[in-house]
Amino acid sequence: MRQATRGAILAFLAVMLCRDAGAQSLGTITGSAKDPSGAVLPGVTVEVSSPALIEKVRTATTDSAGLYRIVNLPRGPTR
């Protein structure tokens, strides 16, 4: 009986910890900016917005190769 109770408690804690871990996942958006001819565009401002962001909008600027990276983006609302 005691082992069954211990097993039930451990199972409950595992489910709760997995649920909390999933809610805390963060994402990253990466990409490149190019003009219609395919030439890279350095110095371009890339903007993302979401109600999940505290600041509502986050920006990044492309580097000399036209690449950008926006990190630590929280999960947005699900439908």
KAMO-V677193 format. One record per residue. N is the residue number from 1. RES is the residue in three letters. OMEGA is omega in radians with two decimals (NA if undefined). Layout:
n=N res=RES omega=OMEGA
n=N res=RES omega=OMEGA
This chain:
n=1 res=MET omega=-3.10
n=2 res=ARG omega=3.12
n=3 res=GLN omega=3.10
n=4 res=ALA omega=3.11
n=5 res=THR omega=3.13
n=6 res=ARG omega=3.12
n=7 res=GLY omega=3.12
n=8 res=ALA omega=3.12
n=9 res=ILE omega=3.12
n=10 res=LEU omega=3.10
n=11 res=ALA omega=3.11
n=12 res=PHE omega=3.14
n=13 res=LEU omega=3.12
n=14 res=ALA omega=3.12
n=15 res=VAL omega=-3.12
n=16 res=MET omega=3.14
n=17 res=LEU omega=3.12
n=18 res=CYS omega=3.13
n=19 res=ARG omega=3.13
n=20 res=ASP omega=3.13
n=21 res=ALA omega=3.12
n=22 res=GLY omega=-3.12
n=23 res=ALA omega=-3.07
n=24 res=GLN omega=-3.10
n=25 res=SER omega=3.13
n=26 res=LEU omega=-3.11
n=27 res=GLY omega=3.13
n=28 res=THR omega=3.03
n=29 res=ILE omega=3.09
n=30 res=THR omega=3.12
n=31 res=GLY omega=3.11
n=32 res=SER omega=3.10
n=33 res=ALA omega=-3.14
n=34 res=LYS omega=3.07
n=35 res=ASP omega=-3.09
n=36 res=PRO omega=3.13
n=37 res=SER omega=3.14
n=38 res=GLY omega=3.12
n=39 res=ALA omega=-3.13
n=40 res=VAL omega=-3.12
n=41 res=LEU omega=3.08
n=42 res=PRO omega=3.07
n=43 res=GLY omega=3.12
n=44 res=VAL omega=3.08
n=45 res=THR omega=3.10
n=46 res=VAL omega=-3.04
n=47 res=GLU omega=3.00
n=48 res=VAL omega=3.12
n=49 res=SER omega=3.14
n=50 res=SER omega=3.03
n=51 res=PRO omega=3.11
n=52 res=ALA omega=3.12
n=53 res=LEU omega=3.09
n=54 res=ILE omega=-3.12
n=55 res=GLU omega=3.10
n=56 res=LYS omega=3.13
n=57 res=VAL omega=3.06
n=58 res=ARG omega=-3.08
n=59 res=THR omega=3.02
n=60 res=ALA omega=3.11
n=61 res=THR omega=3.14
n=62 res=THR omega=3.14
n=63 res=ASP omega=-3.08
n=64 res=SER omega=3.09
n=65 res=ALA omega=3.13
n=66 res=GLY omega=-3.09
n=67 res=LEU omega=3.05
n=68 res=TYR omega=-3.14
n=69 res=ARG omega=3.09
n=70 res=ILE omega=-2.99
n=71 res=VAL omega=3.08
n=72 res=ASN omega=3.10
n=73 res=LEU omega=3.12
n=74 res=PRO omega=3.08
n=75 res=ARG omega=3.12
n=76 res=GLY omega=3.14
n=77 res=PRO omega=3.10
n=78 res=THR omega=-3.12
n=79 res=ARG omega=NA
